[in-house]
């Protein structure tokens, strides 16, 4: 079976992980510091913190905004469901901002209409909104760029669309540490805030050396990983174009993310999953853990997001896919029922 997600470490980079395992360090230390330094260079940011979960990263970002209790915070129904729970637990009022069913872009006009005082921007597959529309809102934005590796639009790269950016290091991420998240900022004003936050954090919140060593090994081969994923993406797009189904294209000038290969189906998802499985390929619904799929979520609340969640299927897009396996995936995409 060709797995949907696969963490790949070159043999020579395994020394980083093995060296950490034989040390006495369990909590954050030398490897965490190296990981953060390398991550800042790889992603191009001046300030970053490595934390033990995306939940903690989002909590810290929201806390630093200093919003009043009861503040209305906009968020995506396609984002992981923990985000809505976190917003509520912090004493804010979450409201869901719908997405376009064809482009996956958030409906920015809804943010103002809902009187949001802050917005958590979730970018499915690295599909980025018009930055000028976000800037016109005049409210703080936290960007969840977990699916947006290498994405850019009209000269702006993912991670620069808000005050803070969260990059998840969980399973399925092109850069995984076996759990955790990076919290970035792209502007000087918020950089000072983030640096001060890092000084106050206890060791129990910071990414451990064990996890950082795994992430560090992957960052060192990130350029090769991105190159291979772009090659596979181009091949898969060509085959998908032969069908009635479609993927996503970045609006304006730019490229999407490299998290996975999404397909918006014009047929039943169950049949497509079975078709892939019969050919030894793991495929899965794109938004299984999202708020819109949570029991009790009104189907009429965000119809665009609901439509995407019911029709969007993920296929493997990782650097460990061999030429033979890539051919198999391409054939399956070209023959989707």
Beta strands, then each sheet from edge to edge (+ up, - down):
strand 1: 47-51
strand 2: 72-76
strand 3: 93-97
strand 4: 118-122
strand 5: 140-144
strand 6: 152-153
strand 7: 156-157
strand 8: 164-168
strand 9: 181-185
strand 10: 254-255
strand 11: 261-264
strand 12: 284-285
strand 13: 312-315
sheet 1: 1+ 9- 8+ 5+ 4+ 2+ 3+
sheet 2: 7+ 6- 10+
sheet 3: 11+ 13- 12+
end
